[in-house]
Amino acid sequence: MGVFSIGAALLDGLVLAILAKQDTYGYQITKDLQAHFTVSESTLYPVLRRLQKNGALVTYDQPYQGRNRRYYQITETGRQQLAAYRTEWQVYRTQVDFYLGQKGEERS
């Protein structure tokens, strides 16, 4: 979809932002991300495991069509991490906009 790749920290932040809105399952998170980015399920599940291991997420199972579906839920630690990512994103975006933003048009 684009030339810029999504690094691990940005992907963590995106997943936490999705889960801050509502609990959901891995396949749905993948679909939500794929609406805007090129991300595969095989990329996403290690992210979910890492966030869970770091205490940012917890899981629970719910029955769905005769099977259990694993849901992910953001924790207070995850919300704090998301707040830090949002702050860092604003700084990063400002730094990139300095060079790539339209305000920084070439000088004559």
Secondary structure, DSSP 8 states (H G I E B T S, - for coil): --SS---HHHHHHHHHHHHHH--EEHHHHHHHHHTTS---HHHHHHHHHHHHHTTSEEEEEEEETTEEEEEEEE-HHHHHHHHHHHHHHHHHHHHHHHHHSGGG----
